[in-house]
Amino acid sequence: MIYLHADCKHLDSLSMNENLIRQLSIGSVSLLNLAITCWYCWLTYRQKIKPALAMWIFFTIAVAISLTTYMKSDQFSLLDNILNTTDLALAVIVSIAIYLFGDHTTRFSRFDRGCLVAVLVIVLFWFVTQNHIITHALTQGILIIAYFPVLSRLWKTRENGESFVIWIGMLLAPVLSLLSSKGTLATIYSVRAIVCIFILLMLMLRVEYLKNKPVQSKPGIIPATKKIS
């Protein structure tokens, strides 16, 4: 009986610790995404950045599909995939901010239209098949493709218009969300975000390195000296 009582106390302690970690994970991810949302909306309002409304509308639809298919796949709640839940709130609020305060001269690019069409095709596929897992996987693929324009620009140029603070915060959010996420689909959503953002940050660091790298003269060429009068 003594051993049984000790085991029960040990299990209760583990349960309390797991619950505490889960609550801390949910709270920290929520606060991080709230801070990112406020900062992004402020930059949009001050015209410091000019995000494309089309891309954020696409992002809102894709994240909404991801969360809906996740919850339909099993008896999950909004808190069981806190990253996806707060990402949806972020996307909706930022889209509204861009519509109200953003640059309306920015037109839909061919890539934007392609992403929107792809998302609508996925929605149609989901309505017809009601296959939540495949729909969720296809949506993650589209969310990965959405990074391509930014990654391509960072690779081809030495100009970095992205904020390290925002993207580091966006990397911490999915890492912390893994402590509270439930189910394979929630884990896939977080890992997809971690990998994409990590690659983006590496390219941002590469741009900064190349920008600050001293230019070396070619062998056999003597640098021009300033004439002394």
C-alpha positions as CSV (number, residue, x, y, z in Angstrom):
1,M,0.0,0.0,0.0
2,I,2.9,2.4,0.8
3,Y,4.5,1.8,-2.6
4,L,1.1,2.2,-4.3
5,H,0.6,5.5,-2.5
6,A,4.1,6.7,-3.5
7,D,3.5,5.8,-7.1
8,C,0.2,7.7,-7.2
9,K,1.9,10.8,-5.7
10,H,4.6,10.5,-8.3
11,L,2.1,10.3,-11.1
12,D,0.2,13.3,-9.7
13,S,3.4,15.2,-9.6
14,L,4.2,14.4,-13.2
15,S,0.7,15.3,-14.3
16,M,1.0,18.7,-12.5
17,N,4.4,19.3,-14.2
18,E,3.1,18.4,-17.6
19,N,0.1,20.7,-17.1
20,L,2.3,23.6,-16.0
21,I,4.6,23.2,-19.0
22,R,1.5,23.1,-21.3
23,Q,0.1,26.3,-19.7
24,L,3.4,28.0,-20.0
25,S,3.7,26.9,-23.7
26,I,0.2,28.2,-24.5
27,G,0.8,31.5,-22.7
28,S,4.2,32.2,-24.2
29,V,3.2,31.3,-27.8
30,S,0.1,33.5,-27.4
31,L,2.1,36.5,-26.1
32,L,4.8,36.1,-28.8
33,N,2.3,36.1,-31.6
34,L,0.3,39.0,-30.0
35,A,3.5,41.0,-29.8
36,I,4.4,40.2,-33.4
37,T,0.9,41.1,-34.6
38,C,1.0,44.5,-32.8
39,W,4.5,45.3,-34.1
40,Y,3.6,44.3,-37.7
41,C,0.4,46.3,-37.6
42,W,2.3,49.3,-36.3
43,L,4.9,49.1,-39.1
44,T,2.0,48.8,-41.6
45,Y,0.2,51.8,-40.1
46,R,3.4,53.9,-40.2
47,Q,4.1,52.8,-43.8
48,K,7.5,51.4,-42.8
49,I,6.6,48.2,-44.6
50,K,4.3,47.6,-47.6
51,P,3.1,44.0,-47.4
52,A,0.9,42.6,-50.2
53,L,-2.7,42.2,-49.2
54,A,-3.2,39.2,-51.5
55,M,-0.5,37.2,-49.8
56,W,-2.0,37.8,-46.4
57,I,-5.5,36.9,-47.6
58,F,-4.0,33.7,-49.0
59,F,-2.1,33.1,-45.7
60,T,-5.4,33.6,-43.8
61,I,-7.3,31.1,-45.9
62,A,-4.5,28.5,-45.8
63,V,-4.0,28.8,-42.0
64,A,-7.8,28.5,-41.5
65,I,-7.9,25.3,-43.6
66,S,-5.0,23.9,-41.6
67,L,-6.7,24.6,-38.3
68,T,-10.1,23.3,-39.4
69,T,-8.8,20.1,-40.9
70,Y,-6.7,19.5,-37.7
71,M,-9.7,19.9,-35.5
72,K,-11.9,17.7,-37.7
73,S,-9.3,14.9,-37.8
74,D,-10.0,14.2,-34.1
75,Q,-11.5,15.6,-30.9
76,F,-9.0,18.5,-30.6
77,S,-9.5,22.0,-29.2
78,L,-8.1,25.3,-30.3
79,L,-5.5,25.2,-27.5
80,D,-4.3,21.8,-28.6
81,N,-2.6,23.5,-31.6
82,I,-2.0,26.9,-30.1
83,L,0.4,28.0,-32.9
84,N,-2.1,27.4,-35.6
85,T,-4.8,29.1,-33.6
86,T,-2.8,32.2,-32.9
87,D,-1.4,32.3,-36.4
88,L,-5.0,32.5,-37.7
89,A,-5.7,35.5,-35.4
90,L,-2.4,37.1,-36.5
91,A,-3.2,36.6,-40.2
92,V,-6.8,38.0,-39.9
93,I,-5.7,41.1,-37.9
94,V,-2.8,41.9,-40.2
95,S,-5.0,41.5,-43.3
96,I,-7.4,44.0,-41.8
97,A,-4.6,46.4,-40.9
98,I,-3.2,46.2,-44.5
99,Y,-6.7,46.8,-45.9
100,L,-7.2,49.9,-43.7
101,F,-3.7,51.4,-43.6
102,G,-1.6,49.6,-46.2
103,D,-0.5,50.5,-49.7
104,H,-3.5,49.8,-52.0
105,T,-1.4,50.4,-55.1
106,T,0.3,47.0,-54.7
107,R,-1.3,44.7,-57.3
108,F,-1.7,40.9,-57.1
109,S,1.4,39.3,-58.6
110,R,1.2,36.2,-60.7
111,F,2.6,34.2,-57.8
112,D,-0.1,35.7,-55.4
113,R,-2.8,34.7,-57.8
114,G,-1.3,31.2,-58.2
115,C,-1.2,30.7,-54.5
116,L,-4.8,31.8,-54.1
117,V,-5.9,29.5,-56.9
118,A,-4.0,26.6,-55.3
119,V,-5.7,27.2,-51.9
120,L,-9.1,27.3,-53.5
121,V,-8.4,24.0,-55.3
122,I,-7.4,22.5,-51.9
123,V,-10.7,23.8,-50.4
124,L,-12.7,22.2,-53.2
125,F,-10.7,18.9,-52.8
126,W,-11.6,19.0,-49.0
127,F,-15.3,19.6,-49.6
128,V,-15.5,16.7,-52.1
129,T,-13.3,14.1,-50.3
130,Q,-13.6,15.2,-46.6
131,N,-10.1,13.8,-46.3
132,H,-8.7,15.9,-43.5
133,I,-5.2,14.5,-43.3
134,I,-4.4,14.8,-47.1
135,T,-5.9,18.3,-47.1
136,H,-3.8,19.3,-44.1
137,A,-0.7,18.0,-45.8
138,L,-1.4,19.8,-49.1
139,T,-2.0,23.0,-47.1
140,Q,1.4,22.7,-45.4
141,G,3.0,22.3,-48.9
142,I,1.3,25.6,-50.0
143,L,2.5,27.4,-46.9
144,I,6.1,26.2,-47.7
145,I,5.8,27.5,-51.3
146,A,4.7,30.9,-49.9
147,Y,8.2,31.4,-48.6
148,F,9.8,31.0,-52.1
149,P,9.7,34.6,-53.2
150,V,11.4,35.9,-50.0
151,L,14.0,33.1,-50.1
152,S,14.7,33.7,-53.8
153,R,15.1,37.5,-53.2
154,L,17.5,36.9,-50.3
155,W,19.6,34.4,-52.2
156,K,19.9,36.5,-55.4
157,T,20.5,39.9,-53.8
158,R,22.4,41.4,-50.9
159,E,19.4,43.3,-49.6
160,N,17.6,42.2,-46.5
161,G,14.3,44.0,-45.9
162,E,13.2,41.5,-43.2
163,S,13.4,42.1,-39.4
164,F,15.5,39.7,-37.4
165,V,13.5,40.5,-34.3
166,I,10.2,39.5,-35.8
167,W,11.5,36.4,-37.5
168,I,13.3,35.2,-34.4
169,G,10.1,35.7,-32.4
170,M,8.3,33.7,-35.1
171,L,10.9,30.9,-34.8
172,L,10.5,30.8,-31.0
173,A,6.7,30.5,-31.2
174,P,6.6,27.1,-33.0
175,V,9.5,25.7,-30.9
176,L,7.6,26.5,-27.7
177,S,4.3,25.3,-29.2
178,L,5.7,21.8,-29.4
179,L,5.5,21.6,-25.6
180,S,1.7,21.8,-25.7
181,S,0.6,20.6,-29.2
182,K,-1.4,17.4,-29.4
183,G,-1.6,15.1,-32.4
184,T,0.7,14.4,-35.4
185,L,-0.9,17.2,-37.5
186,A,-0.1,19.8,-34.9
187,T,3.5,18.6,-34.7
188,I,3.7,18.7,-38.5
189,Y,2.4,22.3,-38.6
190,S,5.0,23.4,-36.0
191,V,8.0,21.6,-37.5
192,R,7.1,23.0,-41.0
193,A,7.2,26.5,-39.5
194,I,10.5,25.9,-37.7
195,V,12.3,24.5,-40.8
196,C,11.0,27.3,-43.1
197,I,11.8,30.1,-40.7
198,F,15.2,28.6,-39.8
199,I,16.2,28.5,-43.5
200,L,14.9,32.1,-43.9
201,L,17.0,33.3,-41.0
202,M,20.1,31.5,-42.3
203,L,19.7,33.4,-45.7
204,M,19.2,36.6,-43.8
205,L,22.5,36.0,-41.9
206,R,24.2,35.2,-45.3
207,V,23.1,38.5,-46.7
208,E,24.5,40.4,-43.7
209,Y,27.7,38.4,-43.9
210,L,28.2,39.2,-47.6
211,K,27.3,42.8,-47.1
212,N,29.9,43.2,-44.4
213,K,32.5,41.0,-46.0
214,P,35.5,43.1,-47.2
215,V,36.1,43.2,-50.9
216,Q,39.4,41.4,-51.8
217,S,41.4,42.6,-54.7
218,K,42.3,40.1,-57.5
219,P,45.8,38.7,-57.5
220,G,48.3,40.8,-59.5
221,I,46.2,43.9,-59.3
222,I,47.7,46.6,-57.1
223,P,45.0,48.8,-55.5
224,A,45.1,52.4,-56.6
225,T,46.7,54.8,-54.1
226,K,45.6,58.2,-53.4
227,K,47.9,60.8,-55.0
228,I,49.5,63.1,-52.4
229,S,49.7,66.7,-53.6
